[in-house]
Amino acid sequence: MQSITVPALVIYGAETVVATPELAAARVADLLPRAEVQVYPGAGHGILGRIPSAS
């Protein structure tokens, strides 16, 4: 992942059971310095349909 140099957006649902969003976001920040990480409260793993602006 460290070889990725383009800006990236990483989105997590705060209620996901697939990963721990806070730990995953910290790892992304370490590995992808140009990434923006957003954690959405109240959303789980199927987050895309839960973000109003993405519908």
PQR file of N, CA, C, O and H, with PARSE charges and radii, in Angstrom:
ATOM      1  N   MET A   1       0.814  -1.194   0.000 -0.4000 1.5000
ATOM      2  CA  MET A   1       0.000   0.000   0.000 -0.0000 2.0000
ATOM      3  C   MET A   1       0.856   1.256   0.000  0.5500 1.7000
ATOM      4  O   MET A   1       0.423   2.295  -0.498 -0.5500 1.4000
ATOM      5  N   GLN A   2       2.040   1.182   0.539 -0.4000 1.5000
ATOM      6  CA  GLN A   2       2.883   2.374   0.626 -0.0000 2.0000
ATOM      7  C   GLN A   2       3.324   2.885  -0.741  0.5500 1.7000
ATOM      8  O   GLN A   2       3.771   4.027  -0.856 -0.5500 1.4000
ATOM      9  H   GLN A   2       2.391   0.338   0.944  0.4000 1.0000
ATOM     10  N   SER A   3       3.207   2.065  -1.770 -0.4000 1.5000
ATOM     11  CA  SER A   3       3.590   2.510  -3.108 -0.0000 2.0000
ATOM     12  C   SER A   3       2.488   3.313  -3.787  0.5500 1.7000
ATOM     13  O   SER A   3       2.717   3.889  -4.850 -0.5500 1.4000
ATOM     14  H   SER A   3       2.843   1.138  -1.677  0.4000 1.0000
ATOM     15  N   ILE A   4       1.305   3.362  -3.200 -0.4000 1.5000
ATOM     16  CA  ILE A   4       0.206   4.154  -3.763 -0.0000 2.0000
ATOM     17  C   ILE A   4       0.486   5.619  -3.480  0.5500 1.7000
ATOM     18  O   ILE A   4       0.627   6.018  -2.324 -0.5500 1.4000
ATOM     19  H   ILE A   4       1.119   2.894  -2.337  0.4000 1.0000
ATOM     20  N   THR A   5       0.566   6.415  -4.528 -0.4000 1.5000
ATOM     21  CA  THR A   5       0.925   7.828  -4.350 -0.0000 2.0000
ATOM     22  C   THR A   5      -0.200   8.788  -4.708  0.5500 1.7000
ATOM     23  O   THR A   5      -0.073   9.993  -4.490 -0.5500 1.4000
ATOM     24  H   THR A   5       0.452   6.091  -5.467  0.4000 1.0000
ATOM     25  N   VAL A   6      -1.293   8.276  -5.252 -0.4000 1.5000
ATOM     26  CA  VAL A   6      -2.399   9.163  -5.610 -0.0000 2.0000
ATOM     27  C   VAL A   6      -3.255   9.429  -4.377  0.5500 1.7000
ATOM     28  O   VAL A   6      -3.281   8.608  -3.460 -0.5500 1.4000
ATOM     29  H   VAL A   6      -1.396   7.297  -5.429  0.4000 1.0000
ATOM     30  N   PRO A   7      -3.950  10.555  -4.339 -0.5600 1.5000
ATOM     31  CA  PRO A   7      -4.861  10.803  -3.226  0.2800 2.0000
ATOM     32  C   PRO A   7      -5.948   9.716  -3.194  0.5500 1.7000
ATOM     33  O   PRO A   7      -6.380   9.238  -4.243 -0.5500 1.4000
ATOM     34  N   ALA A   8      -6.377   9.339  -2.013 -0.4000 1.5000
ATOM     35  CA  ALA A   8      -7.400   8.309  -1.872 -0.0000 2.0000
ATOM     36  C   ALA A   8      -8.387   8.715  -0.791  0.5500 1.7000
ATOM     37  O   ALA A   8      -8.048   9.438   0.146 -0.5500 1.4000
ATOM     38  H   ALA A   8      -6.026   9.728  -1.161  0.4000 1.0000
ATOM     39  N   LEU A   9      -9.601   8.239  -0.938 -0.4000 1.5000
ATOM     40  CA  LEU A   9     -10.633   8.439   0.078 -0.0000 2.0000
ATOM     41  C   LEU A   9     -11.006   7.063   0.605  0.5500 1.7000
ATOM     42  O   LEU A   9     -11.415   6.194  -0.165 -0.5500 1.4000
ATOM     43  H   LEU A   9      -9.876   7.651  -1.699  0.4000 1.0000
ATOM     44  N   VAL A  10     -10.868   6.859   1.901 -0.4000 1.5000
ATOM     45  CA  VAL A  10     -11.197   5.596   2.545 -0.0000 2.0000
ATOM     46  C   VAL A  10     -12.359   5.863   3.493  0.5500 1.7000
ATOM     47  O   VAL A  10     -12.279   6.728   4.365 -0.5500 1.4000
ATOM     48  H   VAL A  10     -10.536   7.565   2.526  0.4000 1.0000
ATOM     49  N   ILE A  11     -13.440   5.109   3.311 -0.4000 1.5000
ATOM     50  CA  ILE A  11     -14.652   5.326   4.090 -0.0000 2.0000
ATOM     51  C   ILE A  11     -14.958   4.080   4.914  0.5500 1.7000
ATOM     52  O   ILE A  11     -14.949   2.962   4.399 -0.5500 1.4000
ATOM     53  H   ILE A  11     -13.505   4.407   2.602  0.4000 1.0000
ATOM     54  N   TYR A  12     -15.225   4.289   6.186 -0.4000 1.5000
ATOM     55  CA  TYR A  12     -15.616   3.212   7.091 -0.0000 2.0000
ATOM     56  C   TYR A  12     -16.936   3.571   7.749  0.5500 1.7000
ATOM     57  O   TYR A  12     -17.210   4.739   8.024 -0.5500 1.4000
ATOM     58  H   TYR A  12     -15.233   5.197   6.604  0.4000 1.0000
ATOM     59  N   GLY A  13     -17.747   2.560   7.997 -0.4000 1.5000
ATOM     60  CA  GLY A  13     -18.923   2.727   8.835 -0.0000 2.0000
ATOM     61  C   GLY A  13     -18.515   2.436  10.267  0.5500 1.7000
ATOM     62  O   GLY A  13     -17.885   1.411  10.529 -0.5500 1.4000
ATOM     63  H   GLY A  13     -17.524   1.611   7.774  0.4000 1.0000
ATOM     64  N   ALA A  14     -18.854   3.297  11.183 -0.4000 1.5000
ATOM     65  CA  ALA A  14     -18.422   3.152  12.575 -0.0000 2.0000
ATOM     66  C   ALA A  14     -18.972   1.894  13.231  0.5500 1.7000
ATOM     67  O   ALA A  14     -18.389   1.399  14.195 -0.5500 1.4000
ATOM     68  H   ALA A  14     -19.366   4.129  10.971  0.4000 1.0000
ATOM     69  N   GLU A  15     -20.086   1.369  12.727 -0.4000 1.5000
ATOM     70  CA  GLU A  15     -20.727   0.212  13.341 -0.0000 2.0000
ATOM     71  C   GLU A  15     -20.395  -1.099  12.626  0.5500 1.7000
ATOM     72  O   GLU A  15     -21.052  -2.109  12.877 -0.5500 1.4000
ATOM     73  H   GLU A  15     -20.560   1.771  11.944  0.4000 1.0000
ATOM     74  N   THR A  16     -19.407  -1.110  11.755 -0.4000 1.5000
ATOM     75  CA  THR A  16     -19.062  -2.327  11.027 -0.0000 2.0000
ATOM     76  C   THR A  16     -18.557  -3.416  11.972  0.5500 1.7000
ATOM     77  O   THR A  16     -17.926  -3.131  12.990 -0.5500 1.4000
ATOM     78  H   THR A  16     -18.873  -0.289  11.551  0.4000 1.0000
ATOM     79  N   VAL A  17     -18.845  -4.657  11.618 -0.4000 1.5000
ATOM     80  CA  VAL A  17     -18.329  -5.789  12.390 -0.0000 2.0000
ATOM     81  C   VAL A  17     -17.168  -6.453  11.651  0.5500 1.7000
ATOM     82  O   VAL A  17     -16.599  -7.432  12.134 -0.5500 1.4000
ATOM     83  H   VAL A  17     -19.358  -4.888  10.791  0.4000 1.0000
ATOM     84  N   VAL A  18     -16.821  -5.922  10.485 -0.4000 1.5000
ATOM     85  CA  VAL A  18     -15.758  -6.486   9.658 -0.0000 2.0000
ATOM     86  C   VAL A  18     -14.377  -6.060  10.161  0.5500 1.7000
ATOM     87  O   VAL A  18     -13.412  -6.813  10.029 -0.5500 1.4000
ATOM     88  H   VAL A  18     -17.284  -5.127  10.093  0.4000 1.0000
ATOM     89  N   ALA A  19     -14.278  -4.880  10.725 -0.4000 1.5000
ATOM     90  CA  ALA A  19     -12.996  -4.348  11.203 -0.0000 2.0000
ATOM     91  C   ALA A  19     -13.270  -3.376  12.340  0.5500 1.7000
ATOM     92  O   ALA A  19     -14.422  -3.051  12.626 -0.5500 1.4000
ATOM     93  H   ALA A  19     -15.062  -4.268  10.832  0.4000 1.0000
ATOM     94  N   THR A  20     -12.224  -2.924  12.974 -0.4000 1.5000
ATOM     95  CA  THR A  20     -12.332  -1.866  13.973 -0.0000 2.0000
ATOM     96  C   THR A  20     -11.975  -0.571  13.253  0.5500 1.7000
ATOM     97  O   THR A  20     -10.802  -0.336  12.963 -0.5500 1.4000
ATOM     98  H   THR A  20     -11.288  -3.189  12.742  0.4000 1.0000
ATOM     99  N   PRO A  21     -12.965   0.279  12.959 -0.5600 1.5000
ATOM    100  CA  PRO A  21     -12.719   1.456  12.127  0.2800 2.0000
ATOM    101  C   PRO A  21     -11.585   2.361  12.623  0.5500 1.7000
ATOM    102  O   PRO A  21     -10.810   2.874  11.816 -0.5500 1.4000
ATOM    103  N   GLU A  22     -11.484   2.556  13.919 -0.4000 1.5000
ATOM    104  CA  GLU A  22     -10.437   3.441  14.444 -0.0000 2.0000
ATOM    105  C   GLU A  22      -9.047   2.873  14.173  0.5500 1.7000
ATOM    106  O   GLU A  22      -8.133   3.605  13.792 -0.5500 1.4000
ATOM    107  H   GLU A  22     -12.113   2.139  14.575  0.4000 1.0000
ATOM    108  N   LEU A  23      -8.894   1.573  14.371 -0.4000 1.5000
ATOM    109  CA  LEU A  23      -7.594   0.947  14.107 -0.0000 2.0000
ATOM    110  C   LEU A  23      -7.283   0.926  12.612  0.5500 1.7000
ATOM    111  O   LEU A  23      -6.152   1.185  12.201 -0.5500 1.4000
ATOM    112  H   LEU A  23      -9.636   0.979  14.680  0.4000 1.0000
ATOM    113  N   ALA A  24      -8.293   0.619  11.809 -0.4000 1.5000
ATOM    114  CA  ALA A  24      -8.102   0.597  10.361 -0.0000 2.0000
ATOM    115  C   ALA A  24      -7.765   1.992   9.838  0.5500 1.7000
ATOM    116  O   ALA A  24      -6.900   2.135   8.974 -0.5500 1.4000
ATOM    117  H   ALA A  24      -9.211   0.409  12.143  0.4000 1.0000
ATOM    118  N   ALA A  25      -8.434   3.009  10.349 -0.4000 1.5000
ATOM    119  CA  ALA A  25      -8.160   4.383   9.915 -0.0000 2.0000
ATOM    120  C   ALA A  25      -6.739   4.794  10.290  0.5500 1.7000
ATOM    121  O   ALA A  25      -6.064   5.471   9.514 -0.5500 1.4000
ATOM    122  H   ALA A  25      -9.137   2.893  11.051  0.4000 1.0000
ATOM    123  N   ALA A  26      -6.284   4.392  11.464 -0.4000 1.5000
ATOM    124  CA  ALA A  26      -4.913   4.712  11.878 -0.0000 2.0000
ATOM    125  C   ALA A  26      -3.908   4.006  10.981  0.5500 1.7000
ATOM    126  O   ALA A  26      -2.876   4.580  10.633 -0.5500 1.4000
ATOM    127  H   ALA A  26      -6.831   3.843  12.094  0.4000 1.0000
ATOM    128  N   ARG A  27      -4.200   2.765  10.603 -0.4000 1.5000
ATOM    129  CA  ARG A  27      -3.286   2.033   9.717 -0.0000 2.0000
ATOM    130  C   ARG A  27      -3.239   2.679   8.339  0.5500 1.7000
ATOM    131  O   ARG A  27      -2.164   2.816   7.755 -0.5500 1.4000
ATOM    132  H   ARG A  27      -5.038   2.298  10.885  0.4000 1.0000
ATOM    133  N   VAL A  28      -4.388   3.074   7.820 -0.4000 1.5000
ATOM    134  CA  VAL A  28      -4.423   3.755   6.526 -0.0000 2.0000
ATOM    135  C   VAL A  28      -3.605   5.046   6.592  0.5500 1.7000
ATOM    136  O   VAL A  28      -2.842   5.343   5.673 -0.5500 1.4000
ATOM    137  H   VAL A  28      -5.261   2.962   8.295  0.4000 1.0000
ATOM    138  N   ALA A  29      -3.759   5.799   7.658 -0.4000 1.5000
ATOM    139  CA  ALA A  29      -3.017   7.059   7.803 -0.0000 2.0000
ATOM    140  C   ALA A  29      -1.514   6.803   7.802  0.5500 1.7000
ATOM    141  O   ALA A  29      -0.752   7.604   7.261 -0.5500 1.4000
ATOM    142  H   ALA A  29      -4.379   5.557   8.405  0.4000 1.0000
ATOM    143  N   ASP A  30      -1.081   5.699   8.399 -0.4000 1.5000
ATOM    144  CA  ASP A  30       0.343   5.352   8.403 -0.0000 2.0000
ATOM    145  C   ASP A  30       0.840   4.921   7.030  0.5500 1.7000
ATOM    146  O   ASP A  30       1.945   5.279   6.623 -0.5500 1.4000
ATOM    147  H   ASP A  30      -1.700   5.048   8.838  0.4000 1.0000
ATOM    148  N   LEU A  31       0.015   4.144   6.313 -0.4000 1.5000
ATOM    149  CA  LEU A  31       0.450   3.558   5.049 -0.0000 2.0000
ATOM    150  C   LEU A  31       0.189   4.442   3.837  0.5500 1.7000
ATOM    151  O   LEU A  31       0.914   4.367   2.845 -0.5500 1.4000
ATOM    152  H   LEU A  31      -0.883   3.853   6.644  0.4000 1.0000
ATOM    153  N   LEU A  32      -0.826   5.266   3.910 -0.4000 1.5000
ATOM    154  CA  LEU A  32      -1.200   6.128   2.778 -0.0000 2.0000
ATOM    155  C   LEU A  32      -1.266   7.580   3.241  0.5500 1.7000
ATOM    156  O   LEU A  32      -2.345   8.074   3.568 -0.5500 1.4000
ATOM    157  H   LEU A  32      -1.415   5.327   4.715  0.4000 1.0000
ATOM    158  N   PRO A  33      -0.143   8.258   3.273 -0.5600 1.5000
ATOM    159  CA  PRO A  33      -0.130   9.620   3.820  0.2800 2.0000
ATOM    160  C   PRO A  33      -1.008  10.618   3.055  0.5500 1.7000
ATOM    161  O   PRO A  33      -1.376  11.655   3.608 -0.5500 1.4000
ATOM    162  N   ARG A  34      -1.346  10.326   1.809 -0.4000 1.5000
ATOM    163  CA  ARG A  34      -2.190  11.247   1.040 -0.0000 2.0000
ATOM    164  C   ARG A  34      -3.671  10.871   1.107  0.5500 1.7000
ATOM    165  O   ARG A  34      -4.493  11.474   0.418 -0.5500 1.4000
ATOM    166  H   ARG A  34      -1.047   9.483   1.360  0.4000 1.0000
ATOM    167  N   ALA A  35      -4.012   9.887   1.924 -0.4000 1.5000
ATOM    168  CA  ALA A  35      -5.402   9.438   2.009 -0.0000 2.0000
ATOM    169  C   ALA A  35      -6.198  10.274   3.000  0.5500 1.7000
ATOM    170  O   ALA A  35      -5.685  10.726   4.024 -0.5500 1.4000
ATOM    171  H   ALA A  35      -3.343   9.397   2.483  0.4000 1.0000
ATOM    172  N   GLU A  36      -7.446  10.461   2.666 -0.4000 1.5000
ATOM    173  CA  GLU A  36      -8.405  11.065   3.592 -0.0000 2.0000
ATOM    174  C   GLU A  36      -9.255   9.918   4.122  0.5500 1.7000
ATOM    175  O   GLU A  36      -9.744   9.099   3.344 -0.5500 1.4000
ATOM    176  H   GLU A  36      -7.862  10.094   1.834  0.4000 1.0000
ATOM    177  N   VAL A  37      -9.433   9.852   5.418 -0.4000 1.5000
ATOM    178  CA  VAL A  37     -10.224   8.785   6.033 -0.0000 2.0000
ATOM    179  C   VAL A  37     -11.450   9.405   6.683  0.5500 1.7000
ATOM    180  O   VAL A  37     -11.350  10.366   7.446 -0.5500 1.4000
ATOM    181  H   VAL A  37      -9.036  10.517   6.050  0.4000 1.0000
ATOM    182  N   GLN A  38     -12.609   8.839   6.367 -0.4000 1.5000
ATOM    183  CA  GLN A  38     -13.858   9.290   6.983 -0.0000 2.0000
ATOM    184  C   GLN A  38     -14.539   8.101   7.641  0.5500 1.7000
ATOM    185  O   GLN A  38     -14.653   7.036   7.034 -0.5500 1.4000
ATOM    186  H   GLN A  38     -12.691   8.059   5.747  0.4000 1.0000
ATOM    187  N   VAL A  39     -14.991   8.274   8.872 -0.4000 1.5000
ATOM    188  CA  VAL A  39     -15.730   7.246   9.590 -0.0000 2.0000
ATOM    189  C   VAL A  39     -17.132   7.803   9.840  0.5500 1.7000
ATOM    190  O   VAL A  39     -17.295   8.850  10.467 -0.5500 1.4000
ATOM    191  H   VAL A  39     -14.899   9.139   9.365  0.4000 1.0000
ATOM    192  N   TYR A  40     -18.134   7.089   9.340 -0.4000 1.5000
ATOM    193  CA  TYR A  40     -19.512   7.552   9.446 -0.0000 2.0000
ATOM    194  C   TYR A  40     -20.220   6.860  10.607  0.5500 1.7000
ATOM    195  O   TYR A  40     -20.380   5.639  10.597 -0.5500 1.4000
ATOM    196  H   TYR A  40     -18.001   6.240   8.830  0.4000 1.0000
ATOM    197  N   PRO A  41     -20.648   7.637  11.615 -0.5600 1.5000
ATOM    198  CA  PRO A  41     -21.371   7.046  12.750  0.2800 2.0000
ATOM    199  C   PRO A  41     -22.733   6.500  12.303  0.5500 1.7000
ATOM    200  O   PRO A  41     -23.378   7.045  11.407 -0.5500 1.4000
ATOM    201  N   GLY A  42     -23.148   5.413  12.949 -0.4000 1.5000
ATOM    202  CA  GLY A  42     -24.456   4.848  12.659 -0.0000 2.0000
ATOM    203  C   GLY A  42     -24.513   3.986  11.418  0.5500 1.7000
ATOM    204  O   GLY A  42     -25.570   3.440  11.102 -0.5500 1.4000
ATOM    205  H   GLY A  42     -22.624   4.970  13.677  0.4000 1.0000
ATOM    206  N   ALA A  43     -23.413   3.847  10.709 -0.4000 1.5000
ATOM    207  CA  ALA A  43     -23.379   3.038   9.493 -0.0000 2.0000
ATOM    208  C   ALA A  43     -22.511   1.811   9.727  0.5500 1.7000
ATOM    209  O   ALA A  43     -21.558   1.846  10.506 -0.5500 1.4000
ATOM    210  H   ALA A  43     -22.555   4.290  10.966  0.4000 1.0000
ATOM    211  N   GLY A  44     -22.854   0.732   9.045 -0.4000 1.5000
ATOM    212  CA  GLY A  44     -22.082  -0.497   9.156 -0.0000 2.0000
ATOM    213  C   GLY A  44     -21.264  -0.755   7.909  0.5500 1.7000
ATOM    214  O   GLY A  44     -20.796   0.174   7.251 -0.5500 1.4000
ATOM    215  H   GLY A  44     -23.628   0.704   8.412  0.4000 1.0000
ATOM    216  N   HIS A  45     -21.095  -2.046   7.587 -0.4000 1.5000
ATOM    217  CA  HIS A  45     -20.262  -2.434   6.454 -0.0000 2.0000
ATOM    218  C   HIS A  45     -20.882  -2.020   5.120  0.5500 1.7000
ATOM    219  O   HIS A  45     -20.158  -1.650   4.196 -0.5500 1.4000
ATOM    220  H   HIS A  45     -21.475  -2.801   8.121  0.4000 1.0000
ATOM    221  N   GLY A  46     -22.190  -2.076   5.009 -0.4000 1.5000
ATOM    222  CA  GLY A  46     -22.872  -1.679   3.768 -0.0000 2.0000
ATOM    223  C   GLY A  46     -23.136  -0.182   3.765  0.5500 1.7000
ATOM    224  O   GLY A  46     -24.289   0.249   3.723 -0.5500 1.4000
ATOM    225  H   GLY A  46     -22.777  -2.377   5.759  0.4000 1.0000
ATOM    226  N   ILE A  47     -22.099   0.590   3.809 -0.4000 1.5000
ATOM    227  CA  ILE A  47     -22.202   2.026   4.046 -0.0000 2.0000
ATOM    228  C   ILE A  47     -22.667   2.836   2.848  0.5500 1.7000
ATOM    229  O   ILE A  47     -23.284   3.885   3.033 -0.5500 1.4000
ATOM    230  H   ILE A  47     -21.163   0.240   3.843  0.4000 1.0000
ATOM    231  N   LEU A  48     -22.398   2.399   1.646 -0.4000 1.5000
ATOM    232  CA  LEU A  48     -22.655   3.232   0.472 -0.0000 2.0000
ATOM    233  C   LEU A  48     -24.102   3.713   0.403  0.5500 1.7000
ATOM    234  O   LEU A  48     -24.343   4.877   0.083 -0.5500 1.4000
ATOM    235  H   LEU A  48     -21.896   1.547   1.495  0.4000 1.0000
ATOM    236  N   GLY A  49     -25.043   2.868   0.688 -0.4000 1.5000
ATOM    237  CA  GLY A  49     -26.452   3.270   0.654 -0.0000 2.0000
ATOM    238  C   GLY A  49     -26.887   4.117   1.826  0.5500 1.7000
ATOM    239  O   GLY A  49     -28.003   4.636   1.838 -0.5500 1.4000
ATOM    240  H   GLY A  49     -24.848   1.923   0.948  0.4000 1.0000
ATOM    241  N   ARG A  50     -26.012   4.266   2.824 -0.4000 1.5000
ATOM    242  CA  ARG A  50     -26.345   5.015   4.038 -0.0000 2.0000
ATOM    243  C   ARG A  50     -25.848   6.457   4.008  0.5500 1.7000
ATOM    244  O   ARG A  50     -26.208   7.247   4.880 -0.5500 1.4000
ATOM    245  H   ARG A  50     -25.105   3.844   2.814  0.4000 1.0000
ATOM    246  N   ILE A  51     -25.029   6.812   3.021 -0.4000 1.5000
ATOM    247  CA  ILE A  51     -24.497   8.160   2.918 -0.0000 2.0000
ATOM    248  C   ILE A  51     -25.409   8.945   1.970  0.5500 1.7000
ATOM    249  O   ILE A  51     -25.460   8.644   0.777 -0.5500 1.4000
ATOM    250  H   ILE A  51     -24.736   6.169   2.313  0.4000 1.0000
ATOM    251  N   PRO A  52     -26.120   9.936   2.479 -0.5600 1.5000
ATOM    252  CA  PRO A  52     -27.080  10.662   1.633  0.2800 2.0000
ATOM    253  C   PRO A  52     -26.473  11.229   0.352  0.5500 1.7000
ATOM    254  O   PRO A  52     -27.118  11.177  -0.695 -0.5500 1.4000
ATOM    255  N   SER A  53     -25.271  11.761   0.401 -0.4000 1.5000
ATOM    256  CA  SER A  53     -24.677  12.377  -0.786 -0.0000 2.0000
ATOM    257  C   SER A  53     -24.212  11.351  -1.808  0.5500 1.7000
ATOM    258  O   SER A  53     -23.908  11.728  -2.940 -0.5500 1.4000
ATOM    259  H   SER A  53     -24.748  11.803   1.252  0.4000 1.0000
ATOM    260  N   ALA A  54     -24.144  10.074  -1.459 -0.4000 1.5000
ATOM    261  CA  ALA A  54     -23.681   9.041  -2.380 -0.0000 2.0000
ATOM    262  C   ALA A  54     -24.847   8.352  -3.094  0.5500 1.7000
ATOM    263  O   ALA A  54     -24.626   7.550  -4.001 -0.5500 1.4000
ATOM    264  H   ALA A  54     -24.391   9.768  -0.539  0.4000 1.0000
ATOM    265  N   SER A  55     -26.061   8.651  -2.702 -0.4000 1.5000
ATOM    266  CA  SER A  55     -27.223   7.985  -3.303 -0.0000 2.0000
ATOM    267  C   SER A  55     -27.596   8.603  -4.614  0.5500 1.7000
ATOM    268  O   SER A  55     -28.552   8.164  -5.254 -0.5500 1.4000
ATOM    269  H   SER A  55     -26.241   9.303  -1.965  0.4000 1.0000
TER
END
